[in-house]
């Protein structure tokens, strides 16, 4: 039996090879994320949520596969390699433009033991129940259901788009085995799907219109740029960037929907804009996650992080970390990115580990002249909003993605042409937990599955 694990606290038994080391613990045809390495992550994901650069096609391995845009491509695929005697597996979507693939890492030894068939680079890995899924984003527009133990098995590949549109799906949020929501960045509708469908005709079971959040209804693009979602207490929270073209001009929003009825809930927070959702007081919001440690929903606002490309005149520092009370929908700001004269860079990613410990990846407004990383890691205190010093143990490494692993340590994906992979941090003192976990390509996101032998 395989049990999905996406609530990463300190209660998990440490894998054998980690036990001794841990004491405790808008600007491209895809979206703004494509100008940065890696993926965005906030908080510690719950089972109800999902983890979320440009490419082409979607691969399929042996076994049955349906859908559009399938291709094989080049990469480091390993066909039909079942793991032996594994307790916990990590799955990471990785990419080196234009190629992407999912790589599998047994935590008992921390070495990639298999990869899934290569595809194009704008992908994420998701999971629910006994399965993992490859979410194909820009120009892929597909969801591929895979076996976590046999990399040759493709149960299906279904399209996430209609007609000739490019939906650019950014997230899939699972309710149960027969219902999930697909957030489609380039579309004004959220798809409701049946993840257990045995035919493509049975796959899409409904949709939700979110075009009311489009900031410019006069153009042909009615999409409010839904990018990330999470389910908390029977309600779906959806982050929308609300870009104009690819420019962050309007305030980002979170819309809330009743999972039982698929109808929007009026939070009574968006009256000024004649909307039912929650205004975020930030431009260009990204990942949303529920945090078990604090009982809050966290959203990262990046502001005009790509001002060097769009040259908008307003102060680009309009981001931060925001907490939403799931019961009252009240919003509070936990981090501020400052202003043009006083800042540490743009807030690119955040990870809240506890009520008093978090990490923030800061993206420099200009690439350093000395070739040092542009996206670097700092610690911060969520209770005070005070950003501490740069984490010296990883100062020379480019942050690609952040998450909390079942070992209680922070897994920081490293974007590198030569040595991509994961470095793990002890959250007590920010020291590095050896060994370094190498991957073939730079990580985009990561998730973990607990495996029990039958």
KEGUNU-442425 format. One record per residue (C-alpha): residue in three letters; x, y, z. Coordinates in nm, 4 decimals, padded with zeros to 6 digits, always signed. Example, Ala and Ser with C-alpha at 12.3 -4.5 7.8 and 13.67 -1.06 7.14 Angstrom:
{pt 'ALA' {+01.2300 -00.4500 +00.7800}}
{pt 'SER' {+01.3670 -00.1060 +00.7140}}
This chain:
{pt 'UNK' {+00.0000 +00.0000 +00.0000}}
{pt 'UNK' {+00.1224 +00.3494 -00.0831}}
{pt 'UNK' {+00.0198 +00.6368 +00.1406}}
{pt 'UNK' {+00.0561 +00.9927 +00.0208}}
{pt 'UNK' {+00.2551 +01.2143 +00.2553}}
{pt 'UNK' {+00.2399 +01.5875 +00.1999}}
{pt 'UNK' {+00.2073 +01.7050 +00.5605}}
{pt 'UNK' {+00.5687 +01.7418 +00.6587}}
{pt 'UNK' {+00.6123 +01.7837 +01.0306}}
{pt 'UNK' {+00.8667 +01.6513 +01.2771}}
{pt 'UNK' {+00.6642 +01.3487 +01.3770}}
{pt 'UNK' {+00.7870 +01.1248 +01.0959}}
{pt 'UNK' {+01.0444 +00.8545 +01.1553}}
{pt 'UNK' {+01.3750 +00.9578 +01.0030}}
{pt 'UNK' {+01.4985 +00.7563 +00.7061}}
{pt 'UNK' {+01.8028 +00.5491 +00.7993}}
{pt 'UNK' {+02.0609 +00.7537 +00.6098}}
{pt 'UNK' {+01.9342 +01.0785 +00.7689}}
{pt 'UNK' {+01.8790 +00.9733 +01.1275}}
{pt 'UNK' {+02.2330 +01.0418 +01.2421}}
{pt 'UNK' {+02.2498 +01.3804 +01.0756}}
{pt 'UNK' {+01.9279 +01.5411 +01.1970}}
{pt 'UNK' {+01.8762 +01.6402 +01.5549}}
{pt 'UNK' {+01.5434 +01.8089 +01.4937}}
{pt 'UNK' {+01.3728 +01.8848 +01.2728}}
{pt 'UNK' {+00.4769 +03.8768 -01.6060}}
{pt 'UNK' {+00.6811 +03.8234 -01.8745}}
{pt 'UNK' {+00.6849 +03.5329 -02.1143}}
{pt 'UNK' {+00.4432 +03.3240 -02.3174}}
{pt 'UNK' {+00.4038 +03.0970 -02.0178}}
{pt 'UNK' {+00.4083 +03.3239 -01.7089}}
{pt 'UNK' {+00.6419 +03.5136 -01.4811}}
{pt 'UNK' {+00.7772 +03.1929 -01.3245}}
{pt 'UNK' {+00.9501 +03.0997 -01.6489}}
{pt 'UNK' {+01.2048 +03.3770 -01.6054}}
{pt 'UNK' {+01.3266 +03.2207 -01.2815}}
{pt 'UNK' {+01.4758 +02.8867 -01.1965}}
{pt 'UNK' {+01.2539 +02.6460 -01.0100}}
{pt 'UNK' {+00.9081 +02.6620 -00.8637}}
{pt 'UNK' {+00.7358 +02.8524 -00.5851}}
{pt 'UNK' {+00.6591 +02.6954 -00.2508}}
{pt 'UNK' {+00.4957 +02.8336 +00.0623}}
{pt 'UNK' {+00.4312 +02.6761 +00.3962}}
{pt 'UNK' {+00.4024 +02.3049 +00.4621}}
{pt 'UNK' {+00.1607 +02.1457 +00.2189}}
{pt 'UNK' {-00.1422 +01.9583 +00.3395}}
{pt 'UNK' {-00.2849 +01.6491 +00.1760}}
{pt 'UNK' {-00.5672 +01.8591 +00.0384}}
{pt 'UNK' {-00.3324 +02.0815 -00.1539}}
{pt 'UNK' {-00.0801 +02.0222 -00.4295}}
{pt 'UNK' {+00.2684 +02.1277 -00.4990}}
{pt 'UNK' {+00.3162 +02.3186 -00.8084}}
{pt 'UNK' {+01.0042 +02.6185 -01.7551}}
{pt 'UNK' {+00.8445 +02.6594 -02.0952}}
{pt 'UNK' {+00.8599 +02.3598 -02.3275}}
{pt 'UNK' {+00.6892 +02.1385 -02.5852}}
{pt 'UNK' {+00.5087 +01.8057 -02.6005}}
{pt 'UNK' {+00.4444 +01.5474 -02.3268}}
{pt 'UNK' {+00.6067 +01.2093 -02.3038}}
{pt 'UNK' {+00.4456 +00.8743 -02.2651}}
{pt 'UNK' {+00.6063 +00.5496 -02.1676}}
{pt 'UNK' {+00.4958 +00.1963 -02.2252}}
{pt 'UNK' {+00.1413 +00.1003 -02.1368}}
{pt 'UNK' {-00.1811 +00.2752 -02.2257}}
{pt 'UNK' {-00.1818 +00.6468 -02.2900}}
{pt 'UNK' {-00.4341 +00.8823 -02.4401}}
{pt 'UNK' {-00.4389 +01.2558 -02.5015}}
{pt 'UNK' {-00.2771 +01.5086 -02.7269}}
{pt 'UNK' {+00.0793 +01.6248 -02.7815}}
{pt 'UNK' {+00.2653 +01.3097 -02.6792}}
{pt 'UNK' {+00.6337 +01.2766 -02.7593}}
{pt 'UNK' {+00.9363 +01.0930 -02.6371}}
{pt 'UNK' {+01.2234 +01.3444 -02.6447}}
{pt 'UNK' {+01.5681 +01.3076 -02.4978}}
{pt 'UNK' {+01.6636 +01.2644 -02.1359}}
{pt 'UNK' {+01.7763 +01.0143 -01.8778}}
{pt 'UNK' {+01.4709 +00.7882 -01.8769}}
{pt 'UNK' {+01.4924 +00.4528 -01.7002}}
{pt 'UNK' {+01.2189 +00.2161 -01.8084}}
{pt 'UNK' {+01.0503 -00.0372 -01.5827}}
{pt 'UNK' {+01.2755 -00.0113 -01.2771}}
{pt 'UNK' {+01.0767 -00.1118 -00.9681}}
{pt 'UNK' {+01.2348 -00.0004 -00.6389}}
{pt 'UNK' {+01.3217 -00.2670 -00.3858}}
{pt 'UNK' {+01.2459 -00.2538 -00.0130}}
{pt 'UNK' {+01.1736 +00.1190 -00.0032}}
{pt 'UNK' {+00.9984 +00.2999 +00.2784}}
{pt 'UNK' {+00.9867 +00.6544 +00.1442}}
{pt 'UNK' {+01.0240 +00.7889 -00.2084}}
{pt 'UNK' {+01.0808 +01.1446 -00.3219}}
{pt 'UNK' {+00.9650 +01.2519 -00.6669}}
{pt 'UNK' {+01.0983 +01.5683 -00.8232}}
{pt 'UNK' {+01.0131 +01.7383 -01.1501}}
{pt 'UNK' {+01.3377 +01.8619 -01.3042}}
{pt 'UNK' {+01.4245 +02.0581 -01.6153}}
{pt 'UNK' {+01.7044 +02.1760 -01.8377}}
{pt 'UNK' {+01.5414 +02.3719 -02.1175}}
{pt 'UNK' {+01.3916 +02.2392 -02.3373}}
{pt 'UNK' {+01.3829 +01.8996 -02.1630}}
{pt 'UNK' {+01.2066 +01.7990 -01.8413}}
{pt 'UNK' {+01.1490 +01.4766 -01.6533}}
{pt 'UNK' {+01.0389 +01.3345 -01.3188}}
{pt 'UNK' {+01.3165 +01.1743 -01.1136}}
{pt 'UNK' {+01.2642 +00.9279 -00.8278}}
{pt 'UNK' {+01.4771 +00.9276 -00.5128}}
{pt 'UNK' {+01.4598 +00.6552 -00.2435}}
{pt 'UNK' {+01.5269 +00.8283 +00.0858}}
{pt 'UNK' {+01.7046 +00.5245 +00.2287}}
{pt 'UNK' {+02.0128 +00.6112 +00.0220}}
{pt 'UNK' {+01.9351 +00.9519 -00.1298}}
{pt 'UNK' {+02.0314 +00.8592 -00.4857}}
{pt 'UNK' {+01.8107 +00.8889 -00.7953}}
{pt 'UNK' {+01.7229 +00.5308 -00.8890}}
{pt 'UNK' {+01.4941 +00.5932 -01.1885}}
{pt 'UNK' {+01.3510 +00.8621 -01.4126}}
{pt 'UNK' {+01.0261 +00.8799 -01.6029}}
{pt 'UNK' {+01.0241 +00.9342 -01.9815}}
{pt 'UNK' {+01.1545 +01.2752 -02.0785}}
{pt 'UNK' {+00.9212 +01.5474 -02.1995}}
{pt 'UNK' {+00.9411 +01.9235 -02.2281}}
{pt 'UNK' {+01.0566 +02.1419 -01.9453}}
{pt 'UNK' {+00.7404 +02.3132 -01.8139}}
{pt 'UNK' {+00.6139 +02.0355 -01.5886}}
{pt 'UNK' {+00.5336 +01.9700 -01.2230}}
{pt 'UNK' {+00.4894 +01.6475 -01.0287}}
{pt 'UNK' {+00.1708 +01.6004 -00.8236}}
{pt 'UNK' {+00.0335 +01.3125 -00.6185}}
{pt 'UNK' {-00.2834 +01.1751 -00.4681}}
{pt 'UNK' {-00.3555 +00.8370 -00.3147}}
{pt 'UNK' {-00.1526 +00.5610 -00.4777}}
{pt 'UNK' {-00.0446 +00.7586 -00.7816}}
{pt 'UNK' {+00.1746 +01.0385 -00.9016}}
{pt 'UNK' {+00.0854 +01.2720 -01.1850}}
{pt 'UNK' {+00.2831 +01.4757 -01.4332}}
{pt 'UNK' {+00.1206 +01.8137 -01.4878}}
{pt 'UNK' {+00.2140 +01.9440 -01.8307}}
{pt 'UNK' {+00.1910 +02.3206 -01.8387}}
{pt 'UNK' {+00.2662 +02.5656 -02.1229}}
{pt 'UNK' {+00.2242 +02.3993 -02.4649}}
{pt 'UNK' {+00.1774 +02.0633 -02.2946}}
{pt 'UNK' {-00.1730 +02.1069 -02.1498}}
{pt 'UNK' {-00.2007 +01.7534 -02.0161}}
{pt 'UNK' {-00.2276 +01.5435 -01.7014}}
{pt 'UNK' {-00.0436 +01.2120 -01.7046}}
{pt 'UNK' {-00.1154 +00.9474 -01.4401}}
{pt 'UNK' {+00.1923 +00.7433 -01.3489}}
{pt 'UNK' {+00.2886 +00.4530 -01.1253}}
{pt 'UNK' {+00.5218 +00.5453 -00.8396}}
{pt 'UNK' {+00.6876 +00.2025 -00.8427}}
{pt 'UNK' {+00.7085 +00.1145 -01.2124}}
{pt 'UNK' {+00.8376 +00.3940 -01.4335}}
{pt 'UNK' {+00.7220 +00.2176 -01.7503}}
{pt 'UNK' {+00.3525 +00.2376 -01.6590}}
{pt 'UNK' {+00.1445 +00.5277 -01.7908}}
{pt 'UNK' {-00.2164 +00.4778 -01.6860}}
{pt 'UNK' {-00.3399 +00.7692 -01.8954}}
{pt 'UNK' {-00.2591 +01.1039 -02.0448}}
{pt 'UNK' {-00.5557 +01.3390 -02.0888}}
{pt 'UNK' {-00.5750 +01.6828 -02.2408}}
{pt 'UNK' {-00.6392 +01.9859 -02.0187}}
{pt 'UNK' {-00.7430 +02.2134 -02.3018}}
{pt 'UNK' {-01.0285 +02.2519 -02.5461}}
{pt 'UNK' {-01.0067 +02.3117 -02.9217}}
{pt 'UNK' {-00.6948 +02.5128 -03.0104}}
{pt 'UNK' {-00.6568 +02.7062 -02.6860}}
{pt 'UNK' {-00.3444 +02.6789 -02.4727}}
{pt 'UNK' {-00.4699 +02.6456 -02.1188}}
{pt 'UNK' {-00.1262 +02.6386 -01.9528}}
{pt 'UNK' {-00.2455 +02.4426 -01.6471}}
{pt 'UNK' {-00.0573 +02.5537 -01.3353}}
{pt 'UNK' {-00.1977 +02.3393 -01.0557}}
{pt 'UNK' {-00.4217 +02.0430 -00.9846}}
{pt 'UNK' {-00.5954 +02.0303 -00.6455}}
{pt 'UNK' {-00.7431 +01.6954 -00.5449}}
{pt 'UNK' {-01.0667 +01.6576 -00.3493}}
{pt 'UNK' {-01.0792 +01.2781 -00.3600}}
{pt 'UNK' {-01.0222 +00.9915 -00.6033}}
{pt 'UNK' {-01.3016 +01.1067 -00.8346}}
{pt 'UNK' {-01.2794 +01.4862 -00.8148}}
{pt 'UNK' {-01.0064 +01.7442 -00.8608}}
{pt 'UNK' {-00.9718 +02.1032 -00.9806}}
{pt 'UNK' {-00.7311 +02.2067 -01.2573}}
{pt 'UNK' {-00.6235 +02.5714 -01.2433}}
{pt 'UNK' {-00.5544 +02.6833 -01.5982}}
{pt 'UNK' {-00.3376 +02.9935 -01.6095}}
{pt 'UNK' {-00.4316 +03.0883 -01.9635}}
{pt 'UNK' {-00.8048 +03.0247 -01.9343}}
{pt 'UNK' {-01.1019 +03.1966 -01.7642}}
{pt 'UNK' {-01.2325 +02.8602 -01.6412}}
{pt 'UNK' {-01.1226 +02.6098 -01.3785}}
{pt 'UNK' {-01.1761 +02.2527 -01.4937}}
{pt 'UNK' {-01.3344 +01.9977 -01.2632}}
{pt 'UNK' {-01.2011 +01.6533 -01.3461}}
{pt 'UNK' {-01.2346 +01.2894 -01.2451}}
{pt 'UNK' {-00.8773 +01.1682 -01.1772}}
{pt 'UNK' {-00.9996 +00.8065 -01.1896}}
{pt 'UNK' {-01.1562 +00.8355 -01.5354}}
{pt 'UNK' {-01.0871 +00.5392 -01.7577}}
{pt 'UNK' {-01.1621 +00.7317 -02.0783}}
{pt 'UNK' {-01.0981 +01.0899 -02.1842}}
{pt 'UNK' {-01.4721 +01.1400 -02.2307}}
{pt 'UNK' {-01.5195 +01.0748 -01.8569}}
{pt 'UNK' {-01.2289 +01.2980 -01.7527}}
{pt 'UNK' {-01.3777 +01.6488 -01.7509}}
{pt 'UNK' {-01.6920 +01.6648 -01.5350}}
{pt 'UNK' {-01.7483 +02.0391 -01.5003}}
{pt 'UNK' {-01.5971 +02.3856 -01.4905}}
{pt 'UNK' {-01.6043 +02.7090 -01.2895}}
{pt 'UNK' {-01.6081 +03.0510 -01.4562}}
{pt 'UNK' {-01.3573 +03.2932 -01.2985}}
{pt 'UNK' {-01.3593 +03.5555 -01.5746}}
{pt 'UNK' {-01.5040 +03.8151 -01.3335}}
{pt 'UNK' {-01.1508 +03.8526 -01.1927}}
{pt 'UNK' {-00.9980 +03.9442 -01.5298}}
{pt 'UNK' {-00.8679 +04.3010 -01.4867}}
{pt 'UNK' {-00.9141 +04.3907 -01.8557}}
{pt 'UNK' {-01.2359 +04.2440 -02.0004}}
{pt 'UNK' {-01.1993 +04.4541 -02.3158}}
{pt 'UNK' {-00.9349 +04.2262 -02.4678}}
{pt 'UNK' {-00.9652 +03.8709 -02.5981}}
{pt 'UNK' {-00.7895 +03.7215 -02.2967}}
{pt 'UNK' {-01.0441 +03.6836 -02.0169}}
{pt 'UNK' {-00.8102 +03.4857 -01.7932}}
{pt 'UNK' {-00.7339 +03.6191 -01.4434}}
{pt 'UNK' {-00.4244 +03.3947 -01.4356}}
{pt 'UNK' {-00.5190 +03.1343 -01.1743}}
{pt 'UNK' {-00.1894 +02.9858 -01.0625}}
{pt 'UNK' {-00.2211 +02.7909 -00.7351}}
{pt 'UNK' {-00.4859 +02.6454 -00.5047}}
{pt 'UNK' {-00.5448 +02.4611 -00.1800}}
{pt 'UNK' {-00.8471 +02.3032 -00.0076}}
{pt 'UNK' {-00.9064 +02.3820 +00.3594}}
{pt 'UNK' {-01.2180 +02.2721 +00.5516}}
{pt 'UNK' {-01.4167 +02.1957 +00.2390}}
{pt 'UNK' {-01.3299 +02.5230 +00.0626}}
{pt 'UNK' {-01.1083 +02.5743 -00.2404}}
{pt 'UNK' {-00.8819 +02.8794 -00.2218}}
{pt 'UNK' {-00.7502 +02.9928 -00.5612}}
{pt 'UNK' {-00.4747 +03.2516 -00.6192}}
{pt 'UNK' {-00.5128 +03.4733 -00.9264}}
{pt 'UNK' {-00.2362 +03.7060 -01.0454}}
{pt 'UNK' {-00.4697 +03.9246 -01.2573}}
{pt 'UNK' {-00.2021 +04.0419 -01.4989}}
{pt 'UNK' {-00.2638 +04.2874 -01.7806}}
{pt 'UNK' {-00.0876 +04.1209 -02.0675}}
{pt 'UNK' {+00.2036 +03.9955 -01.8614}}
{pt 'UNK' {+00.2305 +04.3096 -01.6529}}
{pt 'UNK' {+00.1454 +04.3089 -01.2798}}
{pt 'UNK' {-00.0709 +04.6188 -01.2467}}
{pt 'UNK' {-00.3820 +04.5096 -01.0553}}
{pt 'UNK' {-00.4040 +04.3668 -00.7038}}
{pt 'UNK' {-00.3911 +03.9896 -00.6843}}
{pt 'UNK' {-00.6907 +03.8031 -00.5432}}
{pt 'UNK' {-00.7843 +03.4766 -00.3738}}
{pt 'UNK' {-01.1263 +03.3403 -00.4685}}
{pt 'UNK' {-01.2986 +03.0876 -00.2424}}
{pt 'UNK' {-01.5323 +02.8088 -00.3606}}
{pt 'UNK' {-01.7518 +02.5562 -00.1810}}
{pt 'UNK' {-01.6137 +02.2155 -00.2789}}
{pt 'UNK' {-01.9519 +02.0470 -00.2322}}
{pt 'UNK' {-02.1388 +02.2792 -00.4707}}
{pt 'UNK' {-01.8568 +02.4373 -00.6774}}
{pt 'UNK' {-02.0086 +02.7798 -00.6132}}
{pt 'UNK' {-01.8137 +03.0876 -00.5095}}
{pt 'UNK' {-01.8313 +03.2072 -00.1495}}
{pt 'UNK' {-01.8648 +03.5781 -00.0815}}
{pt 'UNK' {-01.5837 +03.6584 +00.1640}}
{pt 'UNK' {-01.7139 +04.0160 +00.2026}}
{pt 'UNK' {-01.3578 +04.1396 +00.1472}}
{pt 'UNK' {-01.3643 +04.2447 -00.2176}}
{pt 'UNK' {-01.6506 +04.4926 -00.2191}}
{pt 'UNK' {-01.4354 +04.7795 -00.3409}}
{pt 'UNK' {-01.3738 +04.5896 -00.6642}}
{pt 'UNK' {-01.7223 +04.4391 -00.6774}}
{pt 'UNK' {-01.5664 +04.0951 -00.6330}}
{pt 'UNK' {-01.6370 +03.8158 -00.3851}}
{pt 'UNK' {-01.2778 +03.7136 -00.3149}}
{pt 'UNK' {-00.9963 +03.8357 -00.0920}}
{pt 'UNK' {-00.7695 +04.1180 -00.2202}}
{pt 'UNK' {-00.4086 +04.0456 -00.1319}}
{pt 'UNK' {-00.2653 +04.3994 -00.1169}}
{pt 'UNK' {+00.0103 +04.2701 -00.3415}}
{pt 'UNK' {+00.0914 +04.2399 -00.7076}}
{pt 'UNK' {+00.1800 +03.9133 -00.8812}}
{pt 'UNK' {+00.0913 +03.6591 -00.6074}}
{pt 'UNK' {+00.2064 +03.3030 -00.6459}}
{pt 'UNK' {+00.1931 +02.9788 -00.4454}}
{pt 'UNK' {-00.0747 +02.9236 -00.1782}}
{pt 'UNK' {-00.0480 +02.6558 +00.0921}}
{pt 'UNK' {-00.2072 +02.5677 +00.4241}}
{pt 'UNK' {+00.0462 +02.5485 +00.7047}}
{pt 'UNK' {-00.0050 +02.2843 +00.9712}}
{pt 'UNK' {+00.2363 +02.4478 +01.2134}}
{pt 'UNK' {+00.0435 +02.7758 +01.2318}}
{pt 'UNK' {-00.3037 +02.6759 +01.1113}}
{pt 'UNK' {-00.3007 +02.9509 +00.8500}}
{pt 'UNK' {-00.3050 +02.9823 +00.4720}}
{pt 'UNK' {+00.0039 +03.1511 +00.3302}}
{pt 'UNK' {+00.0369 +03.3327 -00.0024}}
{pt 'UNK' {+00.3508 +03.4891 -00.1463}}
{pt 'UNK' {+00.3297 +03.8155 -00.3380}}
{pt 'UNK' {+00.6297 +03.8849 -00.5596}}
{pt 'UNK' {+00.5480 +04.2370 -00.6739}}
{pt 'UNK' {+00.6853 +04.3440 -01.0100}}
{pt 'UNK' {+00.9720 +04.0968 -00.9818}}
{pt 'UNK' {+01.0527 +04.1264 -01.3515}}
{pt 'UNK' {+01.0605 +04.5036 -01.3754}}
{pt 'UNK' {+01.3765 +04.4801 -01.5875}}
{pt 'UNK' {+01.1638 +04.3327 -01.8653}}
{pt 'UNK' {+00.8398 +04.5340 -01.8448}}
{pt 'UNK' {+00.9892 +04.8656 -01.7275}}
{pt 'UNK' {+00.6717 +04.9716 -01.5429}}
{pt 'UNK' {+00.7309 +05.3008 -01.3641}}
{pt 'UNK' {+00.5612 +05.2249 -01.0312}}
{pt 'UNK' {+00.7652 +05.1042 -00.7334}}
{pt 'UNK' {+00.8184 +04.7358 -00.8173}}
{pt 'UNK' {+00.8460 +04.6335 -00.4524}}
{pt 'UNK' {+00.4801 +04.5570 -00.3860}}
{pt 'UNK' {+00.5044 +04.2018 -00.2569}}
{pt 'UNK' {+00.5198 +04.0171 +00.0715}}
{pt 'UNK' {+00.4062 +03.7110 +00.2611}}
{pt 'UNK' {+00.0383 +03.7108 +00.3574}}
{pt 'UNK' {-00.1584 +03.4917 +00.5990}}
{pt 'UNK' {-00.5303 +03.4218 +00.5512}}
{pt 'UNK' {-00.7556 +03.3036 +00.8328}}
{pt 'UNK' {-00.9550 +03.0188 +00.6750}}
{pt 'UNK' {-01.2570 +03.0891 +00.8958}}
{pt 'UNK' {-01.2878 +03.4680 +00.8785}}
{pt 'UNK' {-01.0940 +03.5326 +00.5546}}
{pt 'UNK' {-00.9040 +03.8055 +00.7375}}
{pt 'UNK' {-00.5685 +03.8922 +00.5819}}
{pt 'UNK' {-00.2495 +03.9831 +00.7647}}
{pt 'UNK' {+00.0942 +04.0630 +00.6244}}
{pt 'UNK' {+00.3916 +03.8708 +00.7659}}
{pt 'UNK' {+00.6713 +03.9900 +00.5365}}
{pt 'UNK' {+00.7252 +04.3118 +00.3425}}
{pt 'UNK' {+00.9677 +04.3344 +00.0505}}
{pt 'UNK' {+01.0400 +04.6998 +00.1229}}
{pt 'UNK' {+01.0663 +04.9701 -00.1437}}
{pt 'UNK' {+01.3054 +05.0915 -00.4108}}
{pt 'UNK' {+01.5461 +05.2438 -00.1590}}
{pt 'UNK' {+01.5278 +04.9825 +00.1168}}
{pt 'UNK' {+01.5075 +04.6140 +00.0248}}
{pt 'UNK' {+01.6915 +04.2809 +00.0160}}
{pt 'UNK' {+01.5547 +04.2002 -00.3277}}
{pt 'UNK' {+01.2182 +04.0646 -00.4379}}
{pt 'UNK' {+01.0456 +03.7912 -00.2396}}
{pt 'UNK' {+01.0551 +03.4981 -00.4791}}
{pt 'UNK' {+00.9582 +03.2064 -00.2524}}
{pt 'UNK' {+00.8747 +03.1488 +00.1123}}
{pt 'UNK' {+00.8643 +02.8480 +00.3404}}
{pt 'UNK' {+00.7156 +02.8651 +00.6901}}
{pt 'UNK' {+00.8545 +02.5888 +00.9111}}
{pt 'UNK' {+00.7090 +02.6922 +01.2486}}
{pt 'UNK' {+00.5520 +02.9896 +01.4208}}
{pt 'UNK' {+00.8940 +03.1474 +01.4627}}
{pt 'UNK' {+01.1053 +03.0027 +01.1811}}
{pt 'UNK' {+01.0791 +03.0425 +00.8074}}
{pt 'UNK' {+01.2884 +03.0818 +00.4961}}
{pt 'UNK' {+01.2582 +03.3331 +00.2141}}
{pt 'UNK' {+01.4308 +03.3215 -00.1230}}
{pt 'UNK' {+01.5219 +03.6738 -00.2336}}
{pt 'UNK' {+01.5638 +03.7542 -00.6034}}
{pt 'UNK' {+01.8099 +04.0324 -00.6844}}
{pt 'UNK' {+01.6805 +04.3158 -00.9019}}
{pt 'UNK' {+01.9916 +04.2808 -01.1190}}
{pt 'UNK' {+02.2168 +03.9838 -01.1829}}
{pt 'UNK' {+02.5324 +04.0088 -00.9667}}
{pt 'UNK' {+02.8412 +04.1120 -01.1639}}
{pt 'UNK' {+03.0570 +03.8505 -00.9914}}
{pt 'UNK' {+02.8427 +03.5593 -01.1111}}
{pt 'UNK' {+02.7111 +03.4778 -00.7629}}
{pt 'UNK' {+02.3546 +03.3423 -00.7294}}
{pt 'UNK' {+02.0703 +03.5783 -00.8105}}
{pt 'UNK' {+01.8177 +03.3970 -00.5875}}
{pt 'UNK' {+01.9553 +03.3431 -00.2372}}
{pt 'UNK' {+01.8161 +03.2124 +00.0910}}
{pt 'UNK' {+01.7449 +03.4080 +00.4101}}
{pt 'UNK' {+01.5808 +03.3041 +00.7360}}
{pt 'UNK' {+01.2955 +03.5002 +00.8920}}
{pt 'UNK' {+01.0637 +03.4996 +01.1925}}
{pt 'UNK' {+00.6952 +03.4720 +01.0839}}
{pt 'UNK' {+00.5800 +03.6062 +01.4211}}
{pt 'UNK' {+00.7662 +03.9357 +01.3818}}
{pt 'UNK' {+00.8271 +03.9638 +01.0066}}
{pt 'UNK' {+01.1954 +04.0237 +01.0688}}
{pt 'UNK' {+01.4236 +03.8904 +00.7961}}
{pt 'UNK' {+01.7507 +03.7617 +00.9362}}
{pt 'UNK' {+02.0868 +03.7051 +00.7762}}
{pt 'UNK' {+02.1497 +03.5183 +00.4566}}
{pt 'UNK' {+02.1857 +03.1449 +00.5231}}
{pt 'UNK' {+02.5624 +03.1205 +00.4923}}
{pt 'UNK' {+02.5738 +02.7430 +00.4456}}
{pt 'UNK' {+02.4025 +02.7749 +00.1047}}
{pt 'UNK' {+02.5140 +03.1256 +00.0085}}
{pt 'UNK' {+02.6884 +03.0041 -00.3060}}
{pt 'UNK' {+02.3877 +02.8107 -00.4376}}
{pt 'UNK' {+02.0937 +02.9301 -00.6504}}
{pt 'UNK' {+01.7578 +02.8545 -00.4883}}
{pt 'UNK' {+01.5243 +02.6636 -00.7201}}
{pt 'UNK' {+01.2553 +02.5353 -00.4835}}
{pt 'UNK' {+01.1871 +02.4908 -00.1107}}
{pt 'UNK' {+00.9964 +02.2289 +00.0839}}
{pt 'UNK' {+00.9960 +02.0440 +00.4153}}
{pt 'UNK' {+01.0810 +01.6775 +00.3915}}
{pt 'UNK' {+00.9640 +01.3854 +00.6036}}
{pt 'UNK' {+01.2982 +01.4024 +00.7835}}
{pt 'UNK' {+01.1953 +01.7424 +00.9237}}
{pt 'UNK' {+01.4699 +01.9194 +00.7318}}
{pt 'UNK' {+01.4289 +02.1764 +00.4567}}
{pt 'UNK' {+01.4933 +02.0473 +00.1062}}
{pt 'UNK' {+01.6330 +02.3300 -00.1042}}
{pt 'UNK' {+01.6434 +02.2580 -00.4743}}
{pt 'UNK' {+01.9589 +02.3919 -00.6363}}
{pt 'UNK' {+01.9450 +02.5320 -00.9884}}
{pt 'UNK' {+02.2720 +02.4590 -01.1638}}
{pt 'UNK' {+02.3893 +02.3607 -01.5092}}
{pt 'UNK' {+02.6682 +02.1508 -01.3579}}
{pt 'UNK' {+02.5560 +02.0259 -01.0153}}
{pt 'UNK' {+02.1748 +02.0377 -00.9869}}
{pt 'UNK' {+02.0072 +01.8653 -00.6945}}
{pt 'UNK' {+01.8998 +01.9149 -00.3346}}
{pt 'UNK' {+02.0799 +02.0411 -00.0297}}
{pt 'UNK' {+01.9065 +01.9744 +00.3019}}
{pt 'UNK' {+01.9109 +02.2093 +00.5996}}
{pt 'UNK' {+01.8765 +02.1435 +00.9711}}
{pt 'UNK' {+01.6182 +02.4023 +01.0762}}
{pt 'UNK' {+01.7743 +02.4353 +01.4226}}
{pt 'UNK' {+02.0991 +02.5921 +01.3055}}
{pt 'UNK' {+02.0741 +02.6056 +00.9226}}
{pt 'UNK' {+02.3613 +02.3596 +00.8900}}
{pt 'UNK' {+02.3762 +02.1352 +00.5837}}
{pt 'UNK' {+02.2690 +01.7743 +00.6234}}
{pt 'UNK' {+02.4954 +01.5484 +00.4202}}
{pt 'UNK' {+02.4969 +01.4034 +00.1637}}
{pt 'UNK' {+02.4049 +01.6320 -00.1254}}
{pt 'UNK' {+02.1335 +01.4705 -00.3390}}
{pt 'UNK' {+02.2256 +01.5048 -00.7050}}
{pt 'UNK' {+01.9673 +01.5159 -00.9851}}
{pt 'UNK' {+02.0099 +01.5140 -01.3617}}
{pt 'UNK' {+01.8375 +01.8501 -01.4156}}
{pt 'UNK' {+01.7500 +02.1463 -01.1931}}
{pt 'UNK' {+01.4563 +02.0758 -00.9576}}
{pt 'UNK' {+01.1186 +02.2447 -01.0117}}
{pt 'UNK' {+00.9216 +02.0900 -00.7241}}
{pt 'UNK' {+00.9314 +01.7847 -00.5003}}
{pt 'UNK' {+00.6894 +01.5590 -00.3125}}
{pt 'UNK' {+00.7196 +01.2491 -00.0966}}
{pt 'UNK' {+00.5333 +00.9173 -00.0775}}
{pt 'UNK' {+00.5464 +00.6675 +00.2093}}
{pt 'UNK' {+00.5538 +00.3095 +00.0851}}
{pt 'UNK' {+00.4528 +00.0091 +00.2936}}
{pt 'UNK' {+00.5183 -00.3432 +00.1779}}
{pt 'UNK' {+00.2078 -00.5591 +00.1535}}
